[in-house]
């Protein structure tokens, strides 16, 4: 997978134009609505940030979340609130389960999985690749950017019927109107992470952020990939 794929969070989730492959034109429209985007420093995009103390972030109202203390970048937060209100008017509840994650938060998720009993005995490379099916290495998660949010449930089966299926159908029909796109789609020709029906990204910011990350040098990225189990594998998986 290598450095570039880690930073892109999957090898084919963006097209050659740099747009999410699931956008079908929607992402181009919402990105065009914000012509000038200020790109944060690389370390910030790789999770070295404190959202609660950074004025470019804003808290998501607690009644829209599964727990208190979730943040998104201010533009993304405002768009999410508007989308939540529109969905609620149609009987759809878009509960946020996860939003911005710091490097330290992602490292705790990664280390817990790295040291889990089910992966003991695996070679380090195999252990990392198994975790990477659903979780990013610290420093490479889209959740570092403050643009991405997980909604409704983290279980794939929950989106196959009932309330989850209705929620997913609403998102696929309307999320682009608020700037959000589905990143990890179930399409057969997409490589990288497994499908995540719950993961939605605010494209007017996440697309230029991803482009900036992919254009950063390997040396710049390597300086941030440290302080977690298996960090030495970042340039080889």
C-alpha positions in Angstrom: 0.0 0.0 0.0 2.8 2.4 0.9 3.0 6.0 2.0 0.7 7.5 -0.7 -2.0 4.9 -0.2 -1.9 5.3 3.5 -2.4 9.1 3.2 -5.2 8.6 0.7 -6.9 6.2 3.0 -7.4 3.7 0.3 -6.0 3.3 -3.2 -9.0 4.2 -5.4 -11.4 6.2 -3.4 -10.6 9.2 -5.6 -10.7 9.5 -9.3 -7.9 10.9 -11.5 -9.4 14.3 -11.1 -9.0 14.0 -7.3 -12.7 13.7 -6.6 -14.3 10.9 -4.5 -15.2 8.0 -6.8 -18.7 7.9 -5.3 -19.5 11.5 -6.2 -21.0 11.0 -9.6 -20.6 14.8 -10.1 -21.9 15.8 -6.7 -18.6 16.5 -5.2 -17.5 18.7 -8.1 -20.6 20.8 -7.5 -20.0 21.3 -3.8 -16.3 21.9 -4.1 -17.0 24.6 -6.7 -19.1 26.4 -4.1 -16.0 27.1 -2.0 -13.3 28.5 -4.4 -10.7 29.4 -1.9 -9.9 26.8 0.8 -7.2 27.4 3.4 -5.1 24.2 3.8 -4.1 23.5 7.4 -0.4 22.6 8.2 0.5 19.0 7.4 0.9 18.0 11.1 -2.6 19.2 11.7 -4.0 17.2 8.8 -2.2 14.1 10.3 -4.0 14.5 13.6 -1.6 16.7 15.6 -4.4 19.0 16.7 -6.7 19.7 19.7 -10.1 20.4 18.2 -11.6 21.7 21.5 -8.9 24.4 21.6 -8.7 25.2 17.9 -11.1 27.9 16.7 -11.3 26.4 13.2 -13.3 23.5 14.8 -16.7 23.7 16.4 -18.6 21.2 18.6 -21.4 19.2 17.2 -24.6 19.8 19.3 -24.8 17.1 21.9 -28.3 16.1 20.9 -27.0 15.1 17.4 -24.3 12.8 18.8 -24.0 9.5 20.6 -21.8 11.2 23.2 -20.6 14.7 24.1 -17.4 16.3 22.9 -17.5 15.6 19.1 -16.0 18.3 16.8 -15.8 19.0 13.1 -14.3 21.9 11.2 -16.7 24.8 11.5 -17.9 24.7 7.9 -18.4 20.9 8.0 -20.2 21.2 11.4 -22.6 23.8 10.1 -23.3 21.7 7.0 -23.9 18.6 9.1 -26.4 20.4 11.3 -28.3 21.5 8.2 -28.3 18.0 6.8 -29.4 16.5 10.2 -32.3 19.0 10.3 -33.4 18.1 6.7 -33.2 14.4 7.5 -35.2 14.7 10.7 -38.0 16.5 8.8 -38.4 13.3 6.9 -38.2 11.0 9.9 -34.5 10.1 9.5 -32.1 10.3 12.5 -28.5 11.0 11.5 -26.8 10.4 14.9 -23.1 11.1 14.8 -21.0 8.3 16.3 -17.5 9.6 15.6 -16.2 12.8 14.1 -12.7 14.4 14.4 -10.1 12.1 15.9 -6.7 13.3 17.1 -3.5 11.3 16.4 -3.5 10.1 20.0 -7.1 8.9 19.7 -6.4 7.0 16.5 -3.2 5.6 18.1 -5.3 4.2 21.0 -7.6 2.5 18.5 -4.7 1.1 16.5 -2.7 -0.1 19.5 -5.8 -1.9 21.0 -6.3 -3.8 17.8 -2.6 -4.4 17.4 -2.4 -6.0 20.9 -5.8 -7.8 20.6 -5.8 -11.6 21.3 -7.2 -12.4 17.9 -4.0 -11.0 16.2 -1.4 -12.4 18.6 0.9 -14.7 16.7 0.6 -12.9 13.4 3.7 -11.5 11.7 3.9 -7.7 12.1 3.1 -7.0 8.4 0.1 -9.4 8.5 -1.1 -7.8 11.7 -1.0 -4.3 10.2 -2.7 -5.4 7.0 -5.5 -7.0 8.9 -6.1 -3.9 11.0 -5.9 -1.7 7.9 -9.0 -3.5 6.4 -11.2 -1.2 8.6 -8.9 1.1 10.6 -6.3 3.7 9.6 -2.8 4.0 10.9 -2.4 7.0 13.2 -1.6 10.0 11.0 -3.5 8.7 8.0 -7.1 8.7 9.1 -9.6 10.9 7.3 -11.1 11.6 10.7 -8.0 13.7 11.5 -9.1 16.3 9.1 -12.3 17.4 10.8 -14.3 16.8 7.7 -15.6 13.2 8.1 -18.3 11.7 10.3 -19.6 8.2 11.1 -23.4 8.0 11.2 -26.1 5.7 12.6 -24.2 2.4 13.2 -20.7 0.9 12.7 -22.1 -2.5 11.8 -22.5 -3.2 8.0 -25.5 -5.5 8.6 -27.4 -2.6 10.2 -27.6 -0.9 6.8 -29.1 -3.8 5.0 -32.7 -3.5 6.2 -35.1 -1.5 8.4 -34.0 1.9 9.8 -30.4 1.5 8.7 -31.4 0.9 5.1 -33.8 3.9 5.1 -31.0 6.1 6.5 -28.5 5.0 3.9 -31.0 5.5 1.1 -31.7 9.0 2.4 -28.0 9.8 2.6 -27.3 8.5 -0.9 -30.2 10.6 -2.3 -29.6 13.9 -0.4 -26.2 14.1 1.3 -24.5 15.7 -1.7 -27.0 18.6 -1.4 -25.1 19.5 1.9 -21.6 18.7 0.6 -21.3 15.2 2.0 -20.2 12.2 -0.1 -19.9 8.5 0.7 -16.2 7.6 0.6 -15.8 3.8 1.1 -18.4 2.5 -1.4 -19.2 -1.1 -2.1 -18.3 -0.8 -5.8 -16.3 -3.8 -7.0 -13.5 -1.9 -8.7 -12.5 0.1 -5.6 -9.5 -1.1 -3.6 -8.3 0.0 -0.1 -10.5 -0.2 2.9 -13.7 -2.2 3.2 -17.0 -0.6 2.4 -18.3 1.7 5.2 -21.9 2.8 4.7 -21.6 4.9 7.9 -18.6 7.1 6.8 -19.5 10.4 5.1 -17.1 13.2 4.2 -17.6 17.0 3.7 -16.1 17.2 0.2 -15.6 21.0 -0.1 -12.8 20.6 2.5 -11.8 17.0 2.4 -11.1 16.9 -1.4 -8.5 19.8 -1.2 -7.1 18.4 2.1 -6.5 15.0 0.5 -4.9 16.6 -2.5 -2.5 18.5 -0.2 -1.6 15.4 1.7 -0.9 13.4 -1.4 1.4 16.2 -2.7 3.4 16.4 0.6 6.8 14.7 0.5 7.4 11.3 2.1 10.0 12.9 4.4 7.4 15.3 5.7 4.9 12.5 6.4 7.5 10.1 7.9 8.2 12.7 10.6 4.7 12.3 11.9 4.4 8.5 11.7 5.8 7.7 15.1 4.6 6.8 18.6 2.4 3.7 17.9 2.7 0.0 17.6 4.0 -1.0 14.1 4.9 2.5 13.1 8.0 1.1 11.4 5.8 -0.5 8.8 4.2 2.7 7.5 6.3 2.8 4.3 5.9 -0.9 3.6 2.2 -1.9 4.0 
